[in-house]
Amino acid sequence: MQKYLRRKYTKGLLLIRQFNELSIKDRQRIYIVLGVALLVALLGIGSRVIAAIKLSNSTAQQSILNVATIKAVHGPKSEEIVFPGSVQAWHQATIFARTNGYIQTWYTDIGARVKTGDLLAKIETPELDAQLEQAEQDLKTAQANNQLAQTTNERWQLLLKTESVSKQDADEKLSSAIANRSIVASARANRDRLRELVNFERVIAPFDGVITARNIDVGDLINEGSGTPPALFQIMQSDKLRVYVKVPQNYAPRINSDMKVELYFPEHPGRNFPAKLVSTADGIDSNTRTLLVEFMAENKDYELLPGGYTEVRLLLPLPNHIVRLPVNTLLFRAQGLQVGTIDKDNKVVLKNVAIGRDFGTEVEIVSGITDGEAVILNPADALVNGQKVHVIATQEAKEVD
């Protein structure tokens, strides 16, 4: 190894000596050749470095994900919800007999409009009439016996003061007077009861309304009560209507007196009838998970018929923080449902969101996103927080009215 190095060293000294022996022109030529060779070498190395830098930049540029975005927009301020409704009369009554007897006559038929106290029918009650007459006579007998007992008691009490009678006998007369007074009161009460029953021979209207059913005819045997005996009449007051709706639990908090309510009836196509909130059940039905809501509709012209079906359209307000996004912005991750947003530096920010209702092509975002944020469309599954992206297009979502 030392011999090899010594030879190289000797050869190098020889080359230097030979170079020094050359003329100045020869040296200049050598300098020029070496300079040109060095310049060519530098140019080759430079071009390769530039090409490598360009390739690196191009590779880095191609590695940045191209994305399209859409701006999140507010949902509508209100929405129209349609529920089925059940229409009922403002007042409705089934009229039964309060006494036994036969129908003597009836005065109103179905469709008749009656006022409070109008006579609907009359019941013939011969047995009840006889009982009332007996009660009248029993009362008179009791009153006569009571009058005699009171007079006797007063006399015996005066005799007792002069010790003309024993105290025992006077007490018996006093007790008899008290008992007879009670008998009179009992007889009077029985007479009054029978009088009230006799008054029920006249079947009258309890309120203003229309007769919707008549189940009797002249000569029919009528029994009192509301169980087995058939009803005599049905009456409805329909100048106002009650409309009952079962509202699902998630809509219940938004029911209020300021909302707009319209009724649509199949027998009145193209027309709507206003209604207003009366009350709610103020509790959720555990079987149906719905809130029973009552509305009132004016029916002065009697155009609407109780007992039917209607569509109840409610214009319900929506919270201001709700936005809507296309379904192709959602990412299903182990962390939960997410969307990818773009910050001012074009970097990805993944946000957890909670959805409300699903409209098919769109979903309602109730938390996690605010109005105006740029959200990535069709995000890649490998998308991560802080990733640099290139926005190639931005869609403007339409405001929902």
QUIRAWO-V677842 format. One record per pair of residues at least 24 apart in sequence whose ideal C-beta (glycine too) atoms are under 7 Angstrom apart, sorted by sequence separation. I is the first residue (numbers start at 1). GAP is how many residues later the second one is. D is the distance in whole Angstrom. If there is no record, write none. Layout:
# QUIRAWO-V677842
[[I & GAP & D] [I & GAP & D]]
This chain:
# QUIRAWO-V677842
[[99 & 24 & 6] [101 & 24 & 4] [153 & 24 & 4] [211 & 24 & 6] [212 & 24 & 5] [273 & 24 & 6] [100 & 25 & 7] [255 & 25 & 6] [97 & 26 & 6] [99 & 26 & 6] [209 & 26 & 5] [210 & 26 & 6] [101 & 27 & 7] [149 & 27 & 5] [150 & 27 & 5] [209 & 27 & 5] [149 & 28 & 4] [209 & 28 & 4] [210 & 28 & 7] [99 & 29 & 6] [203 & 29 & 6] [208 & 29 & 6] [205 & 30 & 6] [207 & 30 & 6] [339 & 30 & 6] [149 & 31 & 4] [273 & 31 & 7] [243 & 32 & 6] [252 & 32 & 7] [341 & 32 & 5] [342 & 32 & 4] [341 & 33 & 6] [146 & 34 & 4] [261 & 34 & 6] [263 & 34 & 6] [322 & 34 & 7] [327 & 34 & 6] [341 & 34 & 6] [342 & 34 & 7] [145 & 35 & 5] [146 & 35 & 6] [249 & 35 & 5] [326 & 35 & 6] [327 & 35 & 7] [340 & 35 & 7] [348 & 35 & 6] [350 & 35 & 5] [255 & 36 & 7] [326 & 36 & 6] [327 & 36 & 6] [339 & 36 & 5] [340 & 36 & 4] [348 & 36 & 7] [349 & 36 & 6] [146 & 37 & 7] [325 & 37 & 7] [348 & 37 & 6] [146 & 38 & 5] [255 & 38 & 6] [324 & 38 & 5] [325 & 38 & 6] [348 & 38 & 7] [252 & 39 & 4] [265 & 39 & 7] [340 & 39 & 5] [347 & 39 & 5] [348 & 39 & 4] [249 & 40 & 5] [324 & 40 & 6] [325 & 40 & 6] [347 & 40 & 7] [142 & 41 & 5] [143 & 41 & 5] [248 & 41 & 7] [249 & 41 & 7] [324 & 41 & 7] [347 & 41 & 6] [348 & 41 & 6] [142 & 42 & 5] [246 & 42 & 6] [248 & 42 & 6] [249 & 42 & 7] [322 & 42 & 6] [323 & 42 & 5] [346 & 42 & 6] [247 & 43 & 6] [322 & 43 & 7] [340 & 43 & 5] [346 & 43 & 6] [246 & 44 & 4] [247 & 44 & 5] [322 & 44 & 6] [346 & 44 & 7] [142 & 45 & 4] [265 & 45 & 5] [346 & 45 & 6] [246 & 46 & 6] [247 & 46 & 5] [264 & 46 & 6] [323 & 46 & 5] [329 & 46 & 5] [263 & 47 & 5] [264 & 47 & 4] [329 & 47 & 7] [342 & 47 & 7] [139 & 48 & 4] [244 & 48 & 6] [245 & 48 & 5] [323 & 48 & 6] [329 & 48 & 6] [331 & 48 & 6] [138 & 49 & 5] [139 & 49 & 6] [263 & 49 & 6] [264 & 49 & 7] [328 & 49 & 6] [342 & 49 & 6] [244 & 50 & 6] [245 & 50 & 7] [325 & 50 & 6] [328 & 50 & 5] [261 & 51 & 7] [262 & 51 & 5] [326 & 51 & 7] [139 & 52 & 5] [242 & 52 & 6] [243 & 52 & 4] [261 & 53 & 6] [242 & 54 & 6] [243 & 54 & 6] [135 & 55 & 5] [136 & 55 & 6] [259 & 55 & 6] [260 & 55 & 4] [135 & 56 & 4] [240 & 56 & 6] [241 & 56 & 5] [259 & 56 & 6] [259 & 57 & 6] [240 & 58 & 6] [241 & 58 & 5] [135 & 59 & 5] [240 & 59 & 6] [239 & 60 & 6] [238 & 61 & 6] [239 & 61 & 6] [132 & 62 & 4] [254 & 62 & 5] [131 & 63 & 6] [132 & 63 & 6] [241 & 63 & 6] [254 & 63 & 6] [238 & 64 & 6] [241 & 65 & 6] [251 & 65 & 7] [128 & 66 & 7] [132 & 66 & 6] [243 & 67 & 6] [245 & 67 & 5] [238 & 68 & 5] [128 & 69 & 6] [129 & 69 & 7] [243 & 69 & 6] [128 & 70 & 6] [236 & 70 & 6] [125 & 73 & 7] [125 & 76 & 6] [324 & 76 & 6] [123 & 78 & 5] [122 & 79 & 6] [122 & 80 & 6] [123 & 80 & 7] [121 & 82 & 4] [119 & 83 & 6] [120 & 83 & 5] [120 & 84 & 6] [119 & 85 & 6] [120 & 85 & 6] [118 & 86 & 6] [117 & 87 & 5] [118 & 87 & 5] [117 & 88 & 6] [116 & 89 & 6] [115 & 90 & 7] [116 & 90 & 7] [114 & 91 & 4] [116 & 91 & 5] [116 & 92 & 6] [115 & 93 & 5] [114 & 95 & 6] [121 & 95 & 7] [113 & 97 & 5] [114 & 97 & 7] [99 & 98 & 5] [112 & 98 & 7] [111 & 99 & 7] [112 & 99 & 5] [123 & 99 & 6] [101 & 100 & 7] [111 & 100 & 7] [99 & 101 & 4] [110 & 101 & 5] [98 & 102 & 4] [99 & 102 & 6] [109 & 102 & 7] [110 & 102 & 6] [108 & 103 & 5] [110 & 103 & 6] [110 & 104 & 6] [109 & 105 & 6] [95 & 108 & 6] [106 & 108 & 7] [106 & 110 & 6] [121 & 111 & 6] [93 & 113 & 6] [103 & 113 & 5] [105 & 113 & 6] [120 & 113 & 6] [103 & 114 & 7] [103 & 115 & 5] [91 & 116 & 6] [103 & 116 & 6] [102 & 117 & 6] [103 & 117 & 5] [91 & 118 & 7] [102 & 118 & 7] [102 & 119 & 6] [103 & 119 & 6] [102 & 120 & 7] [101 & 121 & 6] [100 & 122 & 7] [100 & 123 & 5] [100 & 124 & 6] [97 & 125 & 4] [99 & 125 & 5] [97 & 126 & 7] [98 & 126 & 5] [97 & 127 & 5] [96 & 129 & 6] [96 & 130 & 4] [97 & 132 & 6] [96 & 133 & 6] [96 & 135 & 6] [97 & 135 & 6] [95 & 136 & 6] [96 & 136 & 6] [94 & 137 & 5] [95 & 137 & 5] [95 & 138 & 4] [94 & 140 & 5] [95 & 140 & 7] [93 & 142 & 5] [92 & 144 & 5] [91 & 146 & 4] [89 & 147 & 4] [90 & 147 & 5] [89 & 148 & 6] [90 & 148 & 7] [89 & 149 & 5] [90 & 149 & 7] [90 & 150 & 4] [90 & 151 & 6] [89 & 152 & 7] [90 & 152 & 6] [88 & 153 & 7] [87 & 154 & 6] [88 & 154 & 5] [87 & 156 & 6] [88 & 156 & 7] [85 & 158 & 5] [86 & 158 & 5] [85 & 159 & 7] [85 & 160 & 5] [83 & 162 & 5] [83 & 164 & 6] [81 & 170 & 7] [87 & 217 & 7] [89 & 217 & 4] [88 & 218 & 5] [87 & 219 & 6] [88 & 219 & 7] [87 & 220 & 6] [87 & 221 & 5] [87 & 223 & 5] [84 & 225 & 7] [85 & 225 & 5] [85 & 226 & 7] [84 & 227 & 7] [85 & 227 & 4] [82 & 229 & 5] [83 & 229 & 5] [82 & 231 & 5] [83 & 231 & 7] [80 & 233 & 6] [81 & 233 & 5] [80 & 235 & 5] [81 & 235 & 6] [78 & 237 & 5] [79 & 237 & 6] [78 & 238 & 6] [78 & 239 & 5] [79 & 239 & 6] [77 & 240 & 7] [78 & 240 & 6] [77 & 241 & 6] [76 & 242 & 6] [75 & 243 & 6] [75 & 247 & 4] [75 & 248 & 6] [74 & 249 & 6] [75 & 249 & 5] [73 & 250 & 6] [72 & 251 & 5] [73 & 251 & 7] [72 & 253 & 6] [70 & 256 & 7] [70 & 259 & 7] [69 & 273 & 6] [75 & 289 & 6] [72 & 297 & 5] [74 & 297 & 5] [73 & 298 & 6] [72 & 299 & 6] [72 & 300 & 7] [71 & 301 & 6] [72 & 301 & 5] [71 & 303 & 6] [72 & 303 & 6] [69 & 305 & 4] [70 & 305 & 6] [69 & 306 & 6] [69 & 307 & 6] [70 & 307 & 6] [69 & 308 & 6] [67 & 309 & 5] [68 & 309 & 5] [65 & 315 & 7] [65 & 322 & 7] [67 & 322 & 5] [69 & 322 & 6] [64 & 324 & 5] [65 & 324 & 5] [66 & 324 & 5] [67 & 324 & 6] [68 & 324 & 6] [73 & 324 & 5] [76 & 324 & 4] [64 & 325 & 6] [65 & 325 & 7] [67 & 325 & 7] [68 & 325 & 4] [69 & 325 & 5] [70 & 325 & 4] [71 & 325 & 6] [74 & 325 & 7] [75 & 325 & 6] [76 & 325 & 6] [64 & 326 & 5] [66 & 326 & 5] [71 & 326 & 6] [73 & 326 & 6] [68 & 327 & 7] [70 & 327 & 5]]
